[in-house]
Amino acid sequence: MPKHYMFLFLAILTETAGTSALQASQQFTRLVPSIIVVVGYGLSFYFMALTLRYMPVGIVYAIWSGLGIVFIAAIGWWVFGQRVDLPAMLGMGMIIAGILVIHLFSKSATH
């Protein structure tokens, strides 16, 4: 796996951890989840910045935010018991399809 994809994957994972901890922090009233939020977002932006050495910002942000949405919805369902209805699932399916189109057909995916 090219290192820029590893950086992007780490950016997505740390953003997902930070966002999950944001829910668990209960509006920053719990210390440990609040620390995870700050560290998670900090690491996410660091890894995203490393990714930007190799890929254009629009492509990086589309992948980062799109997969983040899907992962957070899955974590919300699994950990927090939040339900996602059919239109939301269809929308997330379209996000994944868009990311696949970028990777499979776009020449803009790397510098």
Secondary structure, 3 states (H helix, E strand, C coil): CCHHHHHHHHHHHHHHHHHHHHHHCCCCCCHHHHHHHHHHHHHHHHHHHHHCCCCCHHHHHHHHHHHHHHHHHHHHHHCCCCCCCHHHHHHHHHHHHHHHHHHHHCCCCCC
